[in-house]
Amino acid sequence: MLDPNQSVSPVGRRWLRIAAVGIGALLLGALATPHLIYPFGHDQGIYSACGDVIRRGGVPIRDCFESKGPGVMVLYAIALSISFSTVAVHAFTLAWQAVTAALVGWTARAMFHPAAALPAAAFYWLIYAGINYWSMNQAETFSNLFIVLALYLAWRGVGDHTRTVPNLRLLLISGAGAGILMWFKYTFGLLIAVIGAGLLLHAWLRTRALPTTLRAGAAFAVGAIAINALVLAYFALAGGIPALIEQLNVFRELFPLGPPRTFPEIVQFLWRFTDNGADLTGDYKATVPQWTFFGGGFPLLFALAILGGARFIRPVNGNGLARYTYLVGLFIAGLAVVAIQAKYVQYHFTILHGPLAILAGAGVAAAWLWVRASGAVARALGVLGGSVGVIALTLLVIRMLPWVYDAYINIIVQGKSLREVHLESRVAPQLYVADYIVEHTRPDETISLFADAPWVYMLTQRRNATRFPFADVWAPAHGSWTNAEFGRQFYEQLAANRPTYFILTRDDYPWLGVRHIDNWKRLTDLHAYVEANYRYEAENGPFLLFRRKD
């Protein structure tokens, strides 16, 4: 019989903690399993089309144009090389996010306190679990790993009171990790600058020695420059430099930086983020309810961040000010990246998830320390902070429950296939037209969509006859250099590769304001070529299919 007074041994307590963490991780993982059955949105369709080109030996940007950097497309190529399916991409992304969440926890532990690690990791994972289907698997999604990695290595590289000289090797690797961000989105250069500035301040506060501080900054800069030089060398060897220059011209003309924002506008952006991360959970179909209460817990994450600041901002060997320079700086820079992108969309806010989760984890750690303090006020603050953390965690979990239940009913109870689930989604028309194309073409034939339904290429497993998986942005830009140049390239590649089908969409698909029939007619050479060499064959939902005459 067990003696209730007998304490558990240290080894036993360790195994109990490991078991508890393992069970918690499994439960958190289960909350994200609905991601595996989500369909692809517009951007994911682009990345899958370009990823397929890359896995076949193509060069990013040169052989498949996209306005973002090649990083996200390369990662799609890796996932699709494992299995050519949406499930493979979603599983790859979830694994990537699991690593990111673990690194978020390690960073919170290193910068604040061991008690910050698990809450920070859990917050990050749950924030991502409740993301919109259109917002997942994006450049921001994958970039968070490199942001947190660079931050962690910068912090450890400069060190604490136990180290008098920065570890230049760690700072070099930190710079390389940060440098990779440029190849996901060029505007992420602002985040690199913030990490570098935080590193310089941290090194100065730690050493008060200008030469040592400059060496630390130089190591970071060398790492960032080296990784960018390697990527540019790859493009030079692959003949992709002209495509990069062309892409920069497109940015200059069609993606100008937004006008300076007023303070009320910045506050509005921040307020929008406090409402479930400025996004709807899941949302690939309208039949699943949104259980988003009190902003899905996001306001409470900010409250925890403020609590953590009250406890940890006190300067100890320079660490207090440095840690908040890094994290608040990254959050402000991320908000600036959202604000300066004239073409704002909700998934841009994903770049804020890492700093917010770490700061919220610090708030839980502060509560843990206060509960163990001797003063009544400190203990009251600890109870308050702990309660806020539990409620935030609960609200983040609750918003996923309808989607978990829907996935369980559809897949486990009703035994639906992935295709049947996707046919109930907002992107079902793409599946129907894909079925038609597969039925009327051979696997070695090509197709071309002058439209914004790039997932069709993956669904049909038919190669794109041009380098343009989408028509948005450039096709409606009448009178611009980009419109004329890309229209010429589209026409020449269409004439050279002679796809079996040329496909248009009716107006207002996939969103209001799309007018690709008119855009096509305005490109006179392309319009004349299609009119002369293709005949109208069928209408399939919003899609108009023209088949080659010979």
N, C-alpha and C positions, 0 to 999 in steps of 0.2 A: 504494500500500500504506500502511495506517495505521501511524503511529509509536506503538508502545505506550508510549513515554515522554512522548508529547505529552498534556498535561493537557486536560481538557474546559473550554471557556470558561465564564465565569460565566453567559452567556445559555444555553448548552447545558445546564448543570447545572440552571438554573431550569426549562427545558422538560422535562428528565428528571424533576424532582420533580413537576411538574404532571401528567405522564403517569402516574407511579407513583401519585399520589393519585387520579387519574381511574380507573385500573384497579382500585385498592383499593375505591373507592366503588362501582363496578359489581359487584364481587364481594360486597361487603356488601349491596348492594341485592338481589342474586340470592338471598341467604339469607332475605330477608323475602318473596319472591314467593309462597310458600305462603299468606300472609295473604289473597291475592286470592280464594282459593277456600274460605276458612273460611265456615261458615254463621253465622247470627246466634244468639246466646244470648238469654236472657230480657231483659236490660237493653237490648241492641241492638235487640230487637224493640220495646220501649217507645219508644226514641228515634226509631226509623224511623216508628212510627205517629204520634208527635207531630210529627216533622219533616215528614211529609206534610201534617198539618193546617196547619202554619205556612206551608209553600210554597203552600198553597191560600188563604192570607190570614188564617188563624187567629192567635189571640194565645196565646203560651205560657202554660201553667198554667191560664189561664181556659178555653180550648177543648180542652185535652188535659192532664189532670193528671199530674204526675210529682213525686216528692218532692224531686228535685234542682232546682238553678237552671235557667234557660232556656238557658244558654250552649251546652250540649251538643246540645240539640234544635235550636237555630238552625243550628249547624254541620252537623247531619244534613240539615236543610232545604236548605242550600246544596249539599251533595253530591248529594242526591236530585234537585235541580233540574238538575244536569248530566246525570244518568242515574239512572232509578229502578231501582237494582239494588244488591245487596250489594257487587258489585265496585267500584261508584262510591264507596261509603262507605269500603271498605278502601283503595282507591287514594288517596282524599282524605286519609285518616288517615296513610298512609305518607308522602305528600308533606308533611303537617304535621309528622310525626316527623323527616323529613329536615331541614326547616328548624330544628326544635328541636335536633337533633344538631349542626348547623352552629353554632347560637347557643351551645350548650354548649361547643363547641370555642373559639369566640371569647372566651367568658367565662373559660375556663381560661387562655387565652393572656393576657388582660388582667390577671387576678388573680395569676397565677403566673409563667409563662414560655412562650415560643413553643413549646417542646418538649412542653407539656401539651396543646396544641390538638387534634392529630389523635388521640392516644390517648383523650382525653375524649370526643370526638365518636364514635369507633368504639365505645367502651364503651357509651355511651348507646344507640346504634342497635342493638347486639347484645342489650343487656338487653331492649329492647322487642321485637326480632324473636322472642325465645323466649317470648313471653307466651302465656297461655292464651286460647282463643277467647272465653271468657266475659269475660275481663278487658280485652280490646282495645276501642278506640273508646269509652272511658268518659270521664266528666268529668275524672278524674285524667289521662288520656291527653292531652287537649287543654290542660289547665291548666298542664302542665309548661312549655309555650312561654312563657306569661305570667309564670310564676315566674322563669324564667331571663332573660327580657327585662327584667323589673323589676330583677333582681339586676345584670345587665350595665350597665344605664343608671345605677343607683345608684352602682356602682363607678366608672364613667367620669365621672359627674356630680360626685362628690366629688374625684376626681382623685388624682394622685400628687405627688411632690416637685416636678414641673414646673409645677404649678398652685397658686396661693395662694388663689384664690377659687373656691368650688364653682360649677358650671354649673347654675343654677337651672332652665333650660329642660329639660335632661336629667333633672333630678330630678322635675320636674313630670310628664314623660312616664313616668318610672319609676313614680310614684305611680298614674298612670292605668292602666298595665299591671297593677300589683298590684291595683288596685281591681276590675278585671274578674273577678278570682278569686272574689269574693263571689257572682257570678252563675253559677258552676259548682257550688259547694257553700258554704253559709254558714259551715261550720266552717273554711274556708280563710282566714277573717279572721285566724286565728292566724298564718298564714304572712305576711300583710300586716304584722302587728305586728312579726314578727321582722325583716323587711326594713327596716322603719322604724327599729327599734332599732339594727340594724347600721349603718344610714346615719348615725344620730346619733353613735354611737361613732366611726365612721370619720371623720366631719367634725371631731369634737372632737380626736381624736388627730392629725389632719392640721394643724389650725389653732390649737388651744388657745385659741380665741376663742368665747365663749358666744354672742354675737349672730350670728356667722357660722354656728355650728352650728344655732341655732334657725331661721335663715332656710332652711337646707338642709332641716331637718325639716318646716318649714311648706310648702315647695314640694312635697315628697313628699305631705304630707297633703292639700293642695289638689287635686293630681292625682287621688288616690284618692277624695276626696269628690265631685269634679266628675263623674267617670265614673259613680259610683253615683247621683248626682242626675239625670244624663241618662237612665239606665235607668229610674229611678222616674218620671221625667217621661213616658217612653214608655208605661209601664204606666198612668199616670194618664190620658193622652190616649186610650189604647185601652180604658179601662174595666176594667183588670186588677188594680187595687189590692185590691178585695175578695177576689179569688182568691189574691193574695199573703198577705193576712191569714189567709185560710182555711188556706193552706199552713203558715203559722207555727203555727196552732192544731194542725194535724196533727203537726208536729214536737214541739210541747210535750207532746202526749198520747201519741203512739206512737213517737217517736224521742228518748226522753230520753237525756241524756248518760250514759255508762256510769259505774259507781262508780269511785272513785279506785283506781288500780292500785298494787299493792305493787311493790317493787323486783324481786323474783323474777319477777313477771308481766311487767314491762317487759323484763327480760332474755329471757324466753321469747318475747316478740314479736320482739325483735331477732334471737334465734337462729332463729326461724322464717323471717325474711327472708333469712338467710344460706343457706338451702336453696333455691336457684333462685328467689330473690325471693318465697318463700312460695307458689309456684304451680307448676302442671304446664305444660310446654310443649305448645302446640297443644291436644291432649286432646279434640278434637271427635269422635274415634272411638277405640275401644280397640285397634284392630288395628295402630297405629303404636307402636313401642317408644319408651320414654323413655330417651334417652342422656344422662342427667344424672349426671355424675361430679364428685365433690367439690363438691357444691352448685352445679353448673353454673358454677363459677368465682367465685361470689359471695364466699366467704371470702377469696379472693385479692384481690378488689377492696378489701376492708376492709384487708388487709395493705398494699396500695399506698397507701391513704389515710393509714395510720399512718406509712409511710415518707416520704410527702410532708410530713406534719406535722413530722417530725424535721428536715427541711431548710428549710421555708418559714415556720414559725411564729415565727422570730426577728423581733423588731420592727424594721422599717426604715421610718422616717417614719410609723409608726403602721399600716403596711399588714399586718404580720405578724399582729397580734392581730385586726385588723378582718376580714381575709379568712376567718379561722376562726370569728369571731363570726357572720358571714353564713352560711357553709356548714354548720358544725356546728349552728348555731341552727336553720337550715331543716330539717336532718335530724331533730333532736330534736323540732321542732314538727310535722313530718310524722308522726313516730312517735306523738306525742301525739294527733294527729288520728285515727290508726288506733285508738289505745287508748281514746279517749273515745267513739268510736262504738259504742254498745251492740250494734248489729247488725253485727258484724265480718264482712267477706268479704275474700277474698284480694286482689282488685284494688285495695283501698285502699292497699296498699303501693306502688303505681305512683308515688305522689307523692314517693317517696324517690329515684327514679331519677336525677334531675338533680343534686342535691348529691353523691350517691355517685359518679357518673361524673366530675364535675369534680375531686373529691378524689382519685380513682384516677388520673386524668390527671396531677394534680400529682405523684403518686408516681412515675410514669414519667419526668416531667421531672426530678425529683430524682435518679433513677438516671442519667439522661443527663448531668447536671452532675457527679455523683460520678465517673463513668467518666472524665471529662476532668480530674479533679483530680489533684494530684501525689502525695497520700498513698496508701499501700497499702490502708489501712482504707477510705478513701473509695472507691477503685476496687472493692474487694470488695463494698461496699454497692451500688455502681452495677451491678455484674454481677448481684448477687442481685435487686435491684429490677427490672432489665431482664428477667431470667428469669421472675420472678413475673408481670410484665406479659404476656409472651409466652404463658405457660401459661394465664393467665386468659382472654386473647383466644381461645386454642385451645379451651378448655372451653366458652366461650360459643358458639363456632362449632359445635362437635361436637353440641350438643344440638339444633341445627336440621337436621342432615344427614338424619335419618330422614324429616322432614317435607318437605324438598326432594326427596328421592328418591321419596316417596309421590306428591307432586304431579307429578313428572316422569312416573312410570309411568302415573298415572291420566289426565293431560291430554295429554301428548305421545305416549306409546307406545300407550295404549289408546284415546285419543281420546274420553274420556268428556265428557259435557256437565256444566255446573255443577250441574244438577239431579241427575244421576246420582251425582255426588260427594256432594251433600247427603243423598241418600237412604241413604247408607252411614253417616251421622252419628247422633249421639245425638238430634238434633231431627227425625229423619225423619218421625215421626207428624204433625208440623205440615204437612209437604208433602203428605201423603196427604189430610188433611182439607181443605187448601186446594184440591186438585184437585177434591174432591167439591163444595165450595162454588162454585167457578168453573163447574162443569158444570151446576149447578142454580140459578144466579142470573144476572141481567144485570149489566153493569158499573155501571149507575146505582143498583142496589139496595144497601142497607146491611145490615150484620150486627152482632151484639153477642156478645162472648165474656165470660161471667162465669167467668174462668179466668186462668191465667198462661201464655198462649201468644200474646203480642202480635205475634210475627212473622207470624202468620196474616193480619193486615191487609195487610201489604206483599205477602205471597205471593199473595193473592187480588186485590189492588188494589181491594178493596171498603172503603168508608168505614165508620168506626165510628159506630154510632148514638148512642153516649154519649161523654162526655169522659173515660172511664176505660178505658185500654188494658190494665189489669191489675187483679186482685182481691187480690193479696197485700197484706199489712200491714193494709189497712182492713177487708176482708171478715171475717177471723177475729177482729177486735177486738170481740167481742160485749160489749154494754153500754156501749161508749164513745160519746162524742159523734160522733167521726169515722165510726164504723160506722153510726150512725143517720142522720147527715146525708148521707153519701155513698150509703147505701142508698136514701134518699128521692130524691136527685138521679138515681141510676141508674134508679129506677122511673119518675120523671117524664119523663126523656129517652127511655126505652124506649117509653113510652106515646105520647109526642109524635111520635117518628120512625118507630115501627113497623117495625123491621128485619125482613127476610125470615127470618133465622135468629137464634135465641137458642141459644147453645152453652155447655154445661157440660163439665167433665172429671171422670172417675172419680177416686176417692181415690188419693192418693200420686202424682199426676202434676201437674207435672213433677218433683217431688221428694217425698220421704217426708214425711208429716204434713199434706199438703194435703187439705182436706175441704170443697171448695167446694159440693158438693151440700147438705151440712148448713148451710153458711153461707148459701146461697140460701134454704133453707127457713126459716131464722130471720128473714129479712127478709120479714115476712108480706105486706106490700103487693106487693112485687116477685114473691113466690112466687105469690100469688093471681092477679096479672095474667097471668103466663106460663101458669099452669094454665088460665085462662079463654080465652086468645087464641092459644095455640100448641099444636101436637100433636107428639108424639114421632114423628120420621121415621126416624132411622137412628143406628147406632153406627159410628164410624170410629176404630179404634184406641182410645185413651183418651177420645175425644170423643163426647159425646152431643148430637145435633142436633135441635132443635125448630123446626118451620116454622110460620110464621104461618098461621092457619086460613083467612083470607079472601084 
